[in-house]
Amino acid sequence: MNSEPSARPRRYLAVWFPWLPSDRLRRQAPDAPPEDIPSKDGPPVVLVEKVKGALRLAAVDPAAARAGLAPGLALADARARTPVLRTVAHRPDADDALLARVLEDFGRFTPMIALDPPHGLMLDVTGCAHLFGDEASLIQTVQTRAERAGLQTRSALAATPQVARALARFGPGGRFEPGQDRSAARALPVAALELVDKEEQALRRAGLKRLGDLDDRPRAPLAARFGADFPARLARVLGDEDMRITPHRALAPVVVDRVFFEPVSAPEDVERVLSDLLVETMDRLDQTGLGGRAFEAGFYRVDGEARRVVVRTGRPTRDANATLRLFRERMAALAHPLDPGFGFDQMRMSVPWTQVLALTQQGLERETPGEEAFSRLIDRLTARLGPEAVLRFEPFASHIPERAARLVPAAARHGDEAWPDLDPDDPPLRPLQMFDPPQPVETLAEVPDGYPLKFRWRRVLHEVTRAEGPERISGEWWRAPNQRTRDYYRVEDQDGRRFWLFRQGLYGETPEPRWFIHGLFA
């Protein structure tokens, strides 16, 4: 699949589900009482919701629509028109959940997919039709898949998402070549502009019933009558302006797909396809001079379920074999094993996180540098144990010692902060081992503001022979008020052991300053 389709003419497929709730109730509600599940051959079915204390129709099935019923009609008026009527309580949350599952399943057709409310999806299929034969075959595949899920659809393929939406919801649908979609949009009713009822009624009273009637008139009078944004709305619906969609998932720089004529389910076949996808993915990364830091494998089952498995690396890589080993480790450690069901009919490999990767020179005996070997070890541990189990320290913008670093997953993105540059010949300013929280000690000092001569820690008395300091660190007053100032000292006892002590509070400002040990130097 081409992940950079900007060089080709844009093509958008609008998919609209005119009667999503009824099919949800018929096929997706096994816990519903039998009398609440409509049948295909039964009476007209409507979904009912309470609006300002009155019961009104929220949605109607095709039989009810043929009987003259429409959403928004009062239930009493609907029963007067159609005495034999079956009503079901409207559950918009269940409709949204079903549409979210359909969105995940239809992601097999293109990674550029977004919700198009109400009850619709918008797919940017630029450069994707060849995976299914051609554009007509793609539309047929989408409709067939929706019918298998028990959903009625109307689809339109056009050059912009707005004209595709209008042709699907207010026109006959179908496939329109560039240039043909504008002519088809001109024949649509003004309802395709989706204005408020008052403005639509005003257009009809003025004799403007089709978009072509509006297109033939100057834009300035229309803007003066219906608002400054009216010409732009009309231009978008006619296809003169292209407002790109925002996909529900960020588009990965590299996406590679495999669509199968026969589903695959054997583990060895799945791994073989996964290996082929990685080889092609690494080849595309090599052509762009990039390396992958995160790889996502998508598995699309015949029954519509989709599963994604992600592995991350500590450094950018283009090694297909090493990445395949990470996928083996990750899939073996899944809490819920990968279940092919009746088989996968499509698999996808995407690289959502990339970094520049220059070519490296291997040694004469092709030995692996130590840093790279350590990075691969981290990658294997992360894949086997999970990203939250393998951590690293990252600098944090704070002068408080216990907050100056934090633990993050080893494969996480590096933050903006950098570790300070230290001279290796200078003694360390911070100990490698720190206590959280600092531990209290008893001290004896020559002067109140000086370093301690002796201190007792864990019932052991230490006599200080050398001391360096103080290093004064103020509290973060913007985080918590009344934080005491700290004076830090690096001290060494008679046995050569070095400690990091601090006095919390200043004499004369606090009643009783206290001493703590914060860390141990190596």
Secondary structure, DSSP 8 states (H G I E B T S, - for coil): --S-GGGS---EEEEE-TTHHHHHHHHS-TTS-GGGS--TTSS-EEEEEEETTEEEEEEE-HHHHHTT--TT-BHHHHHHH-SS-EEEE--HHHHHHHHHHHHHHHTTT-S-EEE-SSSEEEEE-TTTGGGGSSHHHHHHHHHHHHHHTT---EEEEESSHHHHHHHHHHS--EE--TTHHHHHHHTSBGGGG---HHHHHHHHHTT--BHHHHHTS-HHHHHHHH-TTHHHHHHHHHTSS------SS---SEEEEEEEEEEE--HHHHHHHHHHHHHHHHHHHHHHTEEEEEEEEEEEETTS-EEEEEEEEEEEE--HHHHHHHHHHHHHT-SS----TT-EEEEEEEEEEEEE-------TT----HHHHHHHHHHHHHHHH-TTTSEEEEE-S-SSGGGSEEEEETTS---S-------TTS--SS-SEEEEEEEEEEEEESSTTS-EEEEEETTEEEEEEEEEEEEEE---TTTSTT---EEEEEEEETTS-EEEEEEES-BTTBSS-EEEEEEE--
